[in-house]
């Protein structure tokens, strides 16, 4: 039996960003855009849920993710 979800909810944790003041992770803006593209390529309906990210760059990261997902 194949798994065929009706909806994929994406936990968009932007606190993995290299510039996040609360973490020590290494993801860059282009990584978040890649995640968006990968999700689009699945062809599955989805919705992102913002749950983390405290950098002043957060709006730019969210935009990169969403633009790549919707292109």
PQR file with spaces between the fields and no chain letter, atoms N, CA, C, O and H, PARSE charges and radii, in Angstrom:
ATOM       1  N    UNK     1       0.847   -1.189    0.000 -0.4000 1.5000
ATOM       2  CA   UNK     1       0.000    0.000    0.000 -0.0000 2.0000
ATOM       3  C    UNK     1       0.887    1.244    0.000  0.5500 1.7000
ATOM       4  O    UNK     1       1.787    1.371    0.830 -0.5500 1.4000
ATOM       5  N    UNK     2       0.632    2.150   -0.924 -0.4000 1.5000
ATOM       6  CA   UNK     2       1.385    3.398   -0.985 -0.0000 2.0000
ATOM       7  C    UNK     2       0.768    4.437   -0.069  0.5500 1.7000
ATOM       8  O    UNK     2      -0.447    4.492    0.122 -0.5500 1.4000
ATOM       9  H    UNK     2      -0.099    2.047   -1.598  0.4000 1.0000
ATOM      10  N    UNK     3       1.634    5.251    0.486 -0.4000 1.5000
ATOM      11  CA   UNK     3       1.174    6.366    1.314 -0.0000 2.0000
ATOM      12  C    UNK     3       0.810    7.518    0.394  0.5500 1.7000
ATOM      13  O    UNK     3       1.667    8.010   -0.340 -0.5500 1.4000
ATOM      14  H    UNK     3       2.621    5.207    0.331  0.4000 1.0000
ATOM      15  N    UNK     4      -0.430    7.956    0.417 -0.4000 1.5000
ATOM      16  CA   UNK     4      -0.893    9.050   -0.426 -0.0000 2.0000
ATOM      17  C    UNK     4      -1.582   10.095    0.443  0.5500 1.7000
ATOM      18  O    UNK     4      -2.805   10.072    0.586 -0.5500 1.4000
ATOM      19  H    UNK     4      -1.127    7.557    1.013  0.4000 1.0000
ATOM      20  N    UNK     5      -0.815   11.005    1.021 -0.4000 1.5000
ATOM      21  CA   UNK     5      -1.414   11.992    1.915 -0.0000 2.0000
ATOM      22  C    UNK     5      -2.278   12.995    1.150  0.5500 1.7000
ATOM      23  O    UNK     5      -2.002   13.311   -0.007 -0.5500 1.4000
ATOM      24  H    UNK     5       0.178   11.023    0.906  0.4000 1.0000
ATOM      25  N    UNK     6      -3.315   13.486    1.806 -0.4000 1.5000
ATOM      26  CA   UNK     6      -4.162   14.534    1.239 -0.0000 2.0000
ATOM      27  C    UNK     6      -3.500   15.895    1.378  0.5500 1.7000
ATOM      28  O    UNK     6      -3.756   16.804    0.589 -0.5500 1.4000
ATOM      29  H    UNK     6      -3.539   13.229    2.746  0.4000 1.0000
ATOM      30  N    UNK     7      -2.644   16.028    2.390 -0.4000 1.5000
ATOM      31  CA   UNK     7      -2.006   17.301    2.675 -0.0000 2.0000
ATOM      32  C    UNK     7      -0.710   17.055    3.432  0.5500 1.7000
ATOM      33  O    UNK     7      -0.652   16.207    4.322 -0.5500 1.4000
ATOM      34  H    UNK     7      -2.436   15.289    3.031  0.4000 1.0000
ATOM      35  N    UNK     8       0.326   17.800    3.074 -0.4000 1.5000
ATOM      36  CA   UNK     8       1.604   17.727    3.776 -0.0000 2.0000
ATOM      37  C    UNK     8       1.781   19.040    4.533  0.5500 1.7000
ATOM      38  O    UNK     8       1.795   20.111    3.926 -0.5500 1.4000
ATOM      39  H    UNK     8       0.280   18.489    2.351  0.4000 1.0000
ATOM      40  N    UNK     9       1.915   18.963    5.842 -0.4000 1.5000
ATOM      41  CA   UNK     9       2.202   20.140    6.652 -0.0000 2.0000
ATOM      42  C    UNK     9       3.698   20.202    6.875  0.5500 1.7000
ATOM      43  O    UNK     9       4.315   19.225    7.298 -0.5500 1.4000
ATOM      44  H    UNK     9       1.904   18.093    6.336  0.4000 1.0000
ATOM      45  N    UNK    10       4.275   21.353    6.588 -0.4000 1.5000
ATOM      46  CA   UNK    10       5.720   21.517    6.663 -0.0000 2.0000
ATOM      47  C    UNK    10       6.059   22.387    7.866  0.5500 1.7000
ATOM      48  O    UNK    10       5.634   23.539    7.953 -0.5500 1.4000
ATOM      49  H    UNK    10       3.774   22.147    6.244  0.4000 1.0000
ATOM      50  N    UNK    11       6.815   21.832    8.775 -0.4000 1.5000
ATOM      51  CA   UNK    11       7.295   22.579    9.924 -0.0000 2.0000
ATOM      52  C    UNK    11       8.476   23.421    9.468  0.5500 1.7000
ATOM      53  O    UNK    11       9.600   22.928    9.371 -0.5500 1.4000
ATOM      54  H    UNK    11       7.160   20.896    8.704  0.4000 1.0000
ATOM      55  N    UNK    12       8.217   24.687    9.191 -0.4000 1.5000
ATOM      56  CA   UNK    12       9.241   25.568    8.641 -0.0000 2.0000
ATOM      57  C    UNK    12      10.045   26.190    9.777  0.5500 1.7000
ATOM      58  O    UNK    12       9.715   27.269   10.269 -0.5500 1.4000
ATOM      59  H    UNK    12       7.303   25.087    9.270  0.4000 1.0000
ATOM      60  N    UNK    13      11.093   25.502   10.181 -0.4000 1.5000
ATOM      61  CA   UNK    13      11.940   25.951   11.279 -0.0000 2.0000
ATOM      62  C    UNK    13      13.107   26.775   10.773  0.5500 1.7000
ATOM      63  O    UNK    13      14.172   26.237   10.469 -0.5500 1.4000
ATOM      64  H    UNK    13      11.361   24.626    9.781  0.4000 1.0000
ATOM      65  N    UNK    14      12.911   28.061   10.685 -0.4000 1.5000
ATOM      66  CA   UNK    14      13.958   28.932   10.169 -0.0000 2.0000
ATOM      67  C    UNK    14      15.041   29.232   11.200  0.5500 1.7000
ATOM      68  O    UNK    14      15.954   30.015   10.936 -0.5500 1.4000
ATOM      69  H    UNK    14      12.047   28.498   10.932  0.4000 1.0000
ATOM      70  N    UNK    15      14.943   28.620   12.357 -0.4000 1.5000
ATOM      71  CA   UNK    15      15.994   28.797   13.358 -0.0000 2.0000
ATOM      72  C    UNK    15      17.254   28.008   13.005  0.5500 1.7000
ATOM      73  O    UNK    15      18.262   28.110   13.704 -0.5500 1.4000
ATOM      74  H    UNK    15      14.202   27.984   12.572  0.4000 1.0000
ATOM      75  N    UNK    16      17.210   27.227   11.934 -0.4000 1.5000
ATOM      76  CA   UNK    16      18.407   26.525   11.463 -0.0000 2.0000
ATOM      77  C    UNK    16      19.303   27.443   10.626  0.5500 1.7000
ATOM      78  O    UNK    16      20.368   27.029   10.168 -0.5500 1.4000
ATOM      79  H    UNK    16      16.391   27.143   11.366  0.4000 1.0000
ATOM      80  N    UNK    17      18.872   28.671   10.433 -0.4000 1.5000
ATOM      81  CA   UNK    17      19.617   29.669    9.657 -0.0000 2.0000
ATOM      82  C    UNK    17      20.914   30.037   10.365  0.5500 1.7000
ATOM      83  O    UNK    17      20.953   30.164   11.588 -0.5500 1.4000
ATOM      84  H    UNK    17      18.007   29.008   10.806  0.4000 1.0000
ATOM      85  N    UNK    18      21.968   30.205    9.584 -0.4000 1.5000
ATOM      86  CA   UNK    18      23.291   30.523   10.118 -0.0000 2.0000
ATOM      87  C    UNK    18      23.284   31.818   10.941  0.5500 1.7000
ATOM      88  O    UNK    18      24.068   31.954   11.880 -0.5500 1.4000
ATOM      89  H    UNK    18      21.936   30.102    8.590  0.4000 1.0000
ATOM      90  N    UNK    19      22.416   32.758   10.602 -0.4000 1.5000
ATOM      91  CA   UNK    19      22.375   34.033   11.303 -0.0000 2.0000
ATOM      92  C    UNK    19      21.386   34.095   12.446  0.5500 1.7000
ATOM      93  O    UNK    19      21.163   35.169   13.005 -0.5500 1.4000
ATOM      94  H    UNK    19      21.779   32.648    9.839  0.4000 1.0000
ATOM      95  N    UNK    20      20.788   32.977   12.808 -0.4000 1.5000
ATOM      96  CA   UNK    20      19.829   32.980   13.911 -0.0000 2.0000
ATOM      97  C    UNK    20      20.564   33.215   15.229  0.5500 1.7000
ATOM      98  O    UNK    20      21.553   32.538   15.510 -0.5500 1.4000
ATOM      99  H    UNK    20      20.969   32.105   12.355  0.4000 1.0000
ATOM     100  N    UNK    21      20.099   34.160   16.037 -0.4000 1.5000
ATOM     101  CA   UNK    21      20.817   34.490   17.272 -0.0000 2.0000
ATOM     102  C    UNK    21      20.688   33.449   18.386  0.5500 1.7000
ATOM     103  O    UNK    21      21.431   33.507   19.365 -0.5500 1.4000
ATOM     104  H    UNK    21      19.295   34.710   15.810  0.4000 1.0000
ATOM     105  N    UNK    22      19.763   32.506   18.253 -0.4000 1.5000
ATOM     106  CA   UNK    22      19.543   31.532   19.330 -0.0000 2.0000
ATOM     107  C    UNK    22      20.119   30.151   19.045  0.5500 1.7000
ATOM     108  O    UNK    22      20.123   29.287   19.922 -0.5500 1.4000
ATOM     109  H    UNK    22      19.159   32.459   17.457  0.4000 1.0000
ATOM     110  N    UNK    23      20.605   29.938   17.828 -0.4000 1.5000
ATOM     111  CA   UNK    23      21.119   28.610   17.479 -0.0000 2.0000
ATOM     112  C    UNK    23      22.513   28.722   16.870  0.5500 1.7000
ATOM     113  O    UNK    23      23.014   29.818   16.618 -0.5500 1.4000
ATOM     114  H    UNK    23      20.602   30.640   17.115  0.4000 1.0000
ATOM     115  N    UNK    24      23.114   27.588   16.646 -0.4000 1.5000
ATOM     116  CA   UNK    24      24.430   27.542   16.010 -0.0000 2.0000
ATOM     117  C    UNK    24      24.384   26.585   14.826  0.5500 1.7000
ATOM     118  O    UNK    24      25.200   25.669   14.719 -0.5500 1.4000
ATOM     119  H    UNK    24      22.707   26.697   16.851  0.4000 1.0000
ATOM     120  N    UNK    25      23.423   26.809   13.941 -0.4000 1.5000
ATOM     121  CA   UNK    25      23.279   25.948   12.767 -0.0000 2.0000
ATOM     122  C    UNK    25      23.827   26.674   11.545  0.5500 1.7000
ATOM     123  O    UNK    25      24.261   27.821   11.649 -0.5500 1.4000
ATOM     124  H    UNK    25      22.760   27.553   14.027  0.4000 1.0000
ATOM     125  N    UNK    26      23.810   26.020   10.397 -0.4000 1.5000
ATOM     126  CA   UNK    26      24.572   26.552    9.262 -0.0000 2.0000
ATOM     127  C    UNK    26      23.787   26.728    7.959  0.5500 1.7000
ATOM     128  O    UNK    26      24.399   26.943    6.913 -0.5500 1.4000
ATOM     129  H    UNK    26      23.457   25.088   10.313  0.4000 1.0000
ATOM     130  N    UNK    27      22.463   26.643    7.987 -0.4000 1.5000
ATOM     131  CA   UNK    27      21.725   26.776    6.740 -0.0000 2.0000
ATOM     132  C    UNK    27      21.717   28.225    6.265  0.5500 1.7000
ATOM     133  O    UNK    27      21.667   29.162    7.061 -0.5500 1.4000
ATOM     134  H    UNK    27      21.966   26.468    8.837  0.4000 1.0000
ATOM     135  N    UNK    28      21.770   28.378    4.945 -0.4000 1.5000
ATOM     136  CA   UNK    28      21.778   29.700    4.304 -0.0000 2.0000
ATOM     137  C    UNK    28      20.449   29.892    3.566  0.5500 1.7000
ATOM     138  O    UNK    28      19.640   28.970    3.473 -0.5500 1.4000
ATOM     139  H    UNK    28      21.811   27.616    4.298  0.4000 1.0000
ATOM     140  N    UNK    29      20.241   31.093    3.047 -0.4000 1.5000
ATOM     141  CA   UNK    29      19.003   31.427    2.344 -0.0000 2.0000
ATOM     142  C    UNK    29      18.727   30.444    1.204  0.5500 1.7000
ATOM     143  O    UNK    29      17.587   30.013    1.030 -0.5500 1.4000
ATOM     144  H    UNK    29      20.898   31.843    3.122  0.4000 1.0000
ATOM     145  N    UNK    30      19.740   30.087    0.434 -0.4000 1.5000
ATOM     146  CA   UNK    30      19.520   29.192   -0.705 -0.0000 2.0000
ATOM     147  C    UNK    30      19.061   27.796   -0.272  0.5500 1.7000
ATOM     148  O    UNK    30      18.398   27.099   -1.041 -0.5500 1.4000
ATOM     149  H    UNK    30      20.666   30.438    0.576  0.4000 1.0000
ATOM     150  N    UNK    31      19.404   27.386    0.941 -0.4000 1.5000
ATOM     151  CA   UNK    31      18.928   26.090    1.427 -0.0000 2.0000
ATOM     152  C    UNK    31      17.417   26.097    1.602  0.5500 1.7000
ATOM     153  O    UNK    31      16.745   25.127    1.252 -0.5500 1.4000
ATOM     154  H    UNK    31      19.942   27.951    1.566  0.4000 1.0000
ATOM     155  N    UNK    32      16.880   27.189    2.142 -0.4000 1.5000
ATOM     156  CA   UNK    32      15.437   27.278    2.347 -0.0000 2.0000
ATOM     157  C    UNK    32      14.704   27.313    1.009  0.5500 1.7000
ATOM     158  O    UNK    32      13.618   26.746    0.881 -0.5500 1.4000
ATOM     159  H    UNK    32      17.426   27.977    2.427  0.4000 1.0000
ATOM     160  N    UNK    33      15.293   27.981    0.005 -0.4000 1.5000
ATOM     161  CA   UNK    33      14.714   27.967   -1.341 -0.0000 2.0000
ATOM     162  C    UNK    33      14.734   26.541   -1.906  0.5500 1.7000
ATOM     163  O    UNK    33      13.775   26.116   -2.549 -0.5500 1.4000
ATOM     164  H    UNK    33      16.175   28.441    0.108  0.4000 1.0000
ATOM     165  N    UNK    34      15.814   25.812   -1.668 -0.4000 1.5000
ATOM     166  CA   UNK    34      15.891   24.413   -2.126 -0.0000 2.0000
ATOM     167  C    UNK    34      14.792   23.570   -1.495  0.5500 1.7000
ATOM     168  O    UNK    34      14.180   22.743   -2.172 -0.5500 1.4000
ATOM     169  H    UNK    34      16.593   26.158   -1.145  0.4000 1.0000
ATOM     170  N    UNK    35      14.538   23.767   -0.218 -0.4000 1.5000
ATOM     171  CA   UNK    35      13.470   23.019    0.454 -0.0000 2.0000
ATOM     172  C    UNK    35      12.131   23.298   -0.223  0.5500 1.7000
ATOM     173  O    UNK    35      11.336   22.385   -0.450 -0.5500 1.4000
ATOM     174  H    UNK    35      15.034   24.439    0.332  0.4000 1.0000
ATOM     175  N    UNK    36      11.890   24.577   -0.542 -0.4000 1.5000
ATOM     176  CA   UNK    36      10.650   24.939   -1.229 -0.0000 2.0000
ATOM     177  C    UNK    36      10.524   24.265   -2.585  0.5500 1.7000
ATOM     178  O    UNK    36       9.454   23.770   -2.940 -0.5500 1.4000
ATOM     179  H    UNK    36      12.535   25.318   -0.357  0.4000 1.0000
ATOM     180  N    UNK    37      11.620   24.244   -3.346 -0.4000 1.5000
ATOM     181  CA   UNK    37      11.607   23.581   -4.661 -0.0000 2.0000
ATOM     182  C    UNK    37      11.353   22.085   -4.518  0.5500 1.7000
ATOM     183  O    UNK    37      10.577   21.512   -5.282 -0.5500 1.4000
ATOM     184  H    UNK    37      12.489   24.646   -3.057  0.4000 1.0000
ATOM     185  N    UNK    38      11.995   21.456   -3.554 -0.4000 1.5000
ATOM     186  CA   UNK    38      11.799   20.012   -3.346 -0.0000 2.0000
ATOM     187  C    UNK    38      10.343   19.702   -3.018  0.5500 1.7000
ATOM     188  O    UNK    38       9.781   18.723   -3.509 -0.5500 1.4000
ATOM     189  H    UNK    38      12.626   21.921   -2.933  0.4000 1.0000
ATOM     190  N    UNK    39       9.740   20.544   -2.187 -0.4000 1.5000
ATOM     191  CA   UNK    39       8.340   20.325   -1.843 -0.0000 2.0000
ATOM     192  C    UNK    39       7.445   20.473   -3.064  0.5500 1.7000
ATOM     193  O    UNK    39       6.504   19.700   -3.246 -0.5500 1.4000
ATOM     194  H    UNK    39      10.197   21.339   -1.789  0.4000 1.0000
ATOM     195  N    UNK    40       7.733   21.454   -3.892 -0.4000 1.5000
ATOM     196  CA   UNK    40       6.960   21.642   -5.117 -0.0000 2.0000
ATOM     197  C    UNK    40       7.082   20.415   -6.014  0.5500 1.7000
ATOM     198  O    UNK    40       6.094   19.967   -6.595 -0.5500 1.4000
ATOM     199  H    UNK    40       8.497   22.082   -3.744  0.4000 1.0000
ATOM     200  N    UNK    41       8.281   19.876   -6.124 -0.4000 1.5000
ATOM     201  CA   UNK    41       8.529   18.729   -6.988 -0.0000 2.0000
ATOM     202  C    UNK    41       7.763   17.479   -6.555  0.5500 1.7000
ATOM     203  O    UNK    41       7.544   16.586   -7.374 -0.5500 1.4000
ATOM     204  H    UNK    41       9.084   20.240   -5.652  0.4000 1.0000
ATOM     205  N    UNK    42       7.355   17.397   -5.297 -0.4000 1.5000
ATOM     206  CA   UNK    42       6.569   16.243   -4.857 -0.0000 2.0000
ATOM     207  C    UNK    42       5.187   16.236   -5.495  0.5500 1.7000
ATOM     208  O    UNK    42       4.575   15.180   -5.658 -0.5500 1.4000
ATOM     209  H    UNK    42       7.533   18.122   -4.632  0.4000 1.0000
ATOM     210  N    UNK    43       4.691   17.437   -5.859 -0.4000 1.5000
ATOM     211  CA   UNK    43       3.355   17.530   -6.433 -0.0000 2.0000
ATOM     212  C    UNK    43       2.241   17.375   -5.418  0.5500 1.7000
ATOM     213  O    UNK    43       1.065   17.353   -5.783 -0.5500 1.4000
ATOM     214  H    UNK    43       5.188   18.294   -5.727  0.4000 1.0000
ATOM     215  N    UNK    44       2.595   17.269   -4.156 -0.4000 1.5000
ATOM     216  CA   UNK    44       1.591   17.086   -3.107 -0.0000 2.0000
ATOM     217  C    UNK    44       1.086   18.435   -2.602  0.5500 1.7000
ATOM     218  O    UNK    44       1.857   19.391   -2.515 -0.5500 1.4000
ATOM     219  H    UNK    44       3.550   17.287   -3.859  0.4000 1.0000
ATOM     220  N    UNK    45      -0.204   18.520   -2.268 -0.4000 1.5000
ATOM     221  CA   UNK    45      -0.687   19.761   -1.664 -0.0000 2.0000
ATOM     222  C    UNK    45      -0.066   19.917   -0.281  0.5500 1.7000
ATOM     223  O    UNK    45       0.080   18.945    0.460 -0.5500 1.4000
ATOM     224  H    UNK    45      -0.831   17.744   -2.339  0.4000 1.0000
ATOM     225  N    UNK    46       0.291   21.138    0.053 -0.4000 1.5000
ATOM     226  CA   UNK    46       0.946   21.345    1.333 -0.0000 2.0000
ATOM     227  C    UNK    46       0.704   22.720    1.893  0.5500 1.7000
ATOM     228  O    UNK    46       0.187   23.612    1.220 -0.5500 1.4000
ATOM     229  H    UNK    46       0.172   21.928   -0.549  0.4000 1.0000
ATOM     230  N    UNK    47       1.087   22.869    3.137 -0.4000 1.5000
ATOM     231  CA   UNK    47       0.982   24.153    3.824 -0.0000 2.0000
ATOM     232  C    UNK    47       2.129   24.258    4.821  0.5500 1.7000
ATOM     233  O    UNK    47       2.391   23.319    5.572 -0.5500 1.4000
ATOM     234  H    UNK    47       1.507   22.145    3.684  0.4000 1.0000
ATOM     235  N    UNK    48       2.819   25.408    4.827 -0.4000 1.5000
ATOM     236  CA   UNK    48       3.896   25.595    5.801 -0.0000 2.0000
ATOM     237  C    UNK    48       3.357   26.137    7.115  0.5500 1.7000
ATOM     238  O    UNK    48       2.392   26.901    7.145 -0.5500 1.4000
ATOM     239  H    UNK    48       2.606   26.171    4.216  0.4000 1.0000
ATOM     240  N    UNK    49       4.000   25.726    8.194 -0.4000 1.5000
ATOM     241  CA   UNK    49       3.670   26.223    9.524 -0.0000 2.0000
ATOM     242  C    UNK    49       4.953   26.798   10.099  0.5500 1.7000
ATOM     243  O    UNK    49       5.916   26.067   10.330 -0.5500 1.4000
ATOM     244  H    UNK    49       4.784   25.106    8.170  0.4000 1.0000
ATOM     245  N    UNK    50       4.970   28.093   10.328 -0.4000 1.5000
ATOM     246  CA   UNK    50       6.159   28.739   10.876 -0.0000 2.0000
ATOM     247  C    UNK    50       6.248   28.437   12.360  0.5500 1.7000
ATOM     248  O    UNK    50       5.307   28.695   13.111 -0.5500 1.4000
ATOM     249  H    UNK    50       4.187   28.687   10.140  0.4000 1.0000
ATOM     250  N    UNK    51       7.386   27.887   12.786 -0.4000 1.5000
ATOM     251  CA   UNK    51       7.524   27.560   14.194 -0.0000 2.0000
ATOM     252  C    UNK    51       8.835   28.008   14.806  0.5500 1.7000
ATOM     253  O    UNK    51       9.041   27.832   16.006 -0.5500 1.4000
ATOM     254  H    UNK    51       8.150   27.677   12.176  0.4000 1.0000
ATOM     255  N    UNK    52       9.710   28.571   14.026 -0.4000 1.5000
ATOM     256  CA   UNK    52      10.980   29.004   14.596 -0.0000 2.0000
ATOM     257  C    UNK    52      11.726   29.895   13.641  0.5500 1.7000
ATOM     258  O    UNK    52      11.530   29.836   12.427 -0.5500 1.4000
ATOM     259  H    UNK    52       9.542   28.714   13.051  0.4000 1.0000
ATOM     260  N    UNK    53      12.560   30.701   14.185 -0.4000 1.5000
ATOM     261  CA   UNK    53      13.361   31.621   13.405 -0.0000 2.0000
ATOM     262  C    UNK    53      13.330   32.985   14.059  0.5500 1.7000
ATOM     263  O    UNK    53      12.273   33.603   14.186 -0.5500 1.4000
ATOM     264  H    UNK    53      12.719   30.749   15.171  0.4000 1.0000
ATOM     265  N    UNK    54      14.492   33.448   14.472 -0.4000 1.5000
ATOM     266  CA   UNK    54      14.543   34.672   15.278 -0.0000 2.0000
ATOM     267  C    UNK    54      15.510   35.697   14.717  0.5500 1.7000
ATOM     268  O    UNK    54      15.814   36.698   15.366 -0.5500 1.4000
ATOM     269  H    UNK    54      15.351   32.945   14.369  0.4000 1.0000
ATOM     270  N    UNK    55      15.990   35.445   13.512 -0.4000 1.5000
ATOM     271  CA   UNK    55      16.915   36.358   12.856 -0.0000 2.0000
ATOM     272  C    UNK    55      16.130   37.525   12.256  0.5500 1.7000
ATOM     273  O    UNK    55      14.957   37.384   11.912 -0.5500 1.4000
ATOM     274  H    UNK    55      15.744   34.632   12.985  0.4000 1.0000
ATOM     275  N    UNK    56      16.781   38.656   12.136 -0.4000 1.5000
ATOM     276  CA   UNK    56      16.174   39.789   11.439 -0.0000 2.0000
ATOM     277  C    UNK    56      15.989   39.491    9.957  0.5500 1.7000
ATOM     278  O    UNK    56      15.247   40.196    9.273 -0.5500 1.4000
ATOM     279  H    UNK    56      17.734   38.771   12.416  0.4000 1.0000
ATOM     280  N    UNK    57      16.656   38.453    9.455 -0.4000 1.5000
ATOM     281  CA   UNK    57      16.537   38.043    8.055 -0.0000 2.0000
ATOM     282  C    UNK    57      15.331   37.142    7.812  0.5500 1.7000
ATOM     283  O    UNK    57      15.127   36.688    6.686 -0.5500 1.4000
ATOM     284  H    UNK    57      17.259   37.881   10.011  0.4000 1.0000
ATOM     285  N    UNK    58      14.539   36.878    8.824 -0.4000 1.5000
ATOM     286  CA   UNK    58      13.415   35.944    8.707 -0.0000 2.0000
ATOM     287  C    UNK    58      12.506   36.249    7.513  0.5500 1.7000
ATOM     288  O    UNK    58      12.164   35.323    6.777 -0.5500 1.4000
ATOM     289  H    UNK    58      14.704   37.247    9.738  0.4000 1.0000
ATOM     290  N    UNK    59      12.100   37.497    7.286 -0.4000 1.5000
ATOM     291  CA   UNK    59      11.230   37.752    6.123 -0.0000 2.0000
ATOM     292  C    UNK    59      11.865   37.331    4.791  0.5500 1.7000
ATOM     293  O    UNK    59      11.170   36.838    3.902 -0.5500 1.4000
ATOM     294  H    UNK    59      12.378   38.249    7.884  0.4000 1.0000
ATOM     295  N    UNK    60      13.157   37.520    4.655 -0.4000 1.5000
ATOM     296  CA   UNK    60      13.854   37.140    3.427 -0.0000 2.0000
ATOM     297  C    UNK    60      13.880   35.616    3.271  0.5500 1.7000
ATOM     298  O    UNK    60      13.715   35.100    2.166 -0.5500 1.4000
ATOM     299  H    UNK    60      13.722   37.920    5.376  0.4000 1.0000
ATOM     300  N    UNK    61      14.086   34.911    4.365 -0.4000 1.5000
ATOM     301  CA   UNK    61      14.128   33.453    4.333 -0.0000 2.0000
ATOM     302  C    UNK    61      12.762   32.876    3.983  0.5500 1.7000
ATOM     303  O    UNK    61      12.654   31.963    3.164 -0.5500 1.4000
ATOM     304  H    UNK    61      14.220   35.330    5.262  0.4000 1.0000
ATOM     305  N    UNK    62      11.726   33.414    4.608 -0.4000 1.5000
ATOM     306  CA   UNK    62      10.367   32.946    4.331 -0.0000 2.0000
ATOM     307  C    UNK    62      10.014   33.209    2.868  0.5500 1.7000
ATOM     308  O    UNK    62       9.431   32.351    2.205 -0.5500 1.4000
ATOM     309  H    UNK    62      11.813   34.155    5.274  0.4000 1.0000
ATOM     310  N    UNK    63      10.361   34.374    2.374 -0.4000 1.5000
ATOM     311  CA   UNK    63      10.075   34.713    0.984 -0.0000 2.0000
ATOM     312  C    UNK    63      10.801   33.763    0.023  0.5500 1.7000
ATOM     313  O    UNK    63      10.210   33.307   -0.956 -0.5500 1.4000
ATOM     314  H    UNK    63      10.835   35.071    2.913  0.4000 1.0000
ATOM     315  N    UNK    64      12.074   33.461    0.295 -0.4000 1.5000
ATOM     316  CA   UNK    64      12.837   32.550   -0.565 -0.0000 2.0000
ATOM     317  C    UNK    64      12.182   31.169   -0.590  0.5500 1.7000
ATOM     318  O    UNK    64      12.054   30.554   -1.649 -0.5500 1.4000
ATOM     319  H    UNK    64      12.554   33.831    1.090  0.4000 1.0000
ATOM     320  N    UNK    65      11.774   30.693    0.567 -0.4000 1.5000
ATOM     321  CA   UNK    65      11.116   29.386    0.690 -0.0000 2.0000
ATOM     322  C    UNK    65       9.805   29.363   -0.087  0.5500 1.7000
ATOM     323  O    UNK    65       9.571   28.456   -0.886 -0.5500 1.4000
ATOM     324  H    UNK    65      11.877   31.193    1.427  0.4000 1.0000
ATOM     325  N    UNK    66       8.948   30.356    0.144 -0.4000 1.5000
ATOM     326  CA   UNK    66       7.633   30.378   -0.486 -0.0000 2.0000
ATOM     327  C    UNK    66       7.703   30.628   -1.994  0.5500 1.7000
ATOM     328  O    UNK    66       6.944   30.031   -2.756 -0.5500 1.4000
ATOM     329  H    UNK    66       9.137   31.093    0.793  0.4000 1.0000
ATOM     330  N    UNK    67       8.600   31.497   -2.420 -0.4000 1.5000
ATOM     331  CA   UNK    67       8.734   31.738   -3.863 -0.0000 2.0000
ATOM     332  C    UNK    67       9.174   30.477   -4.592  0.5500 1.7000
ATOM     333  O    UNK    67       8.647   30.164   -5.659 -0.5500 1.4000
ATOM     334  H    UNK    67       9.218   31.982   -1.801  0.4000 1.0000
ATOM     335  N    UNK    68      10.122   29.760   -4.036 -0.4000 1.5000
ATOM     336  CA   UNK    68      10.597   28.528   -4.673 -0.0000 2.0000
ATOM     337  C    UNK    68       9.496   27.464   -4.681  0.5500 1.7000
ATOM     338  O    UNK    68       9.397   26.682   -5.626 -0.5500 1.4000
ATOM     339  H    UNK    68      10.551   30.014   -3.169  0.4000 1.0000
ATOM     340  N    UNK    69       8.684   27.433   -3.647 -0.4000 1.5000
ATOM     341  CA   UNK    69       7.604   26.452   -3.561 -0.0000 2.0000
ATOM     342  C    UNK    69       6.503   26.757   -4.572  0.5500 1.7000
ATOM     343  O    UNK    69       5.886   25.842   -5.118 -0.5500 1.4000
ATOM     344  H    UNK    69       8.764   28.068   -2.879  0.4000 1.0000
ATOM     345  N    UNK    70       6.260   28.035   -4.820 -0.4000 1.5000
ATOM     346  CA   UNK    70       5.137   28.408   -5.674 -0.0000 2.0000
ATOM     347  C    UNK    70       5.503   28.655   -7.128  0.5500 1.7000
ATOM     348  O    UNK    70       4.611   28.746   -7.972 -0.5500 1.4000
ATOM     349  H    UNK    70       6.761   28.778   -4.377  0.4000 1.0000
ATOM     350  N    UNK    71       6.788   28.765   -7.449 -0.4000 1.5000
ATOM     351  CA   UNK    71       7.184   29.025   -8.847 -0.0000 2.0000
ATOM     352  C    UNK    71       6.735   27.947   -9.779  0.5500 1.7000
ATOM     353  O    UNK    71       6.991   28.023  -10.981 -0.5500 1.4000
ATOM     354  H    UNK    71       7.513   28.691   -6.764  0.4000 1.0000
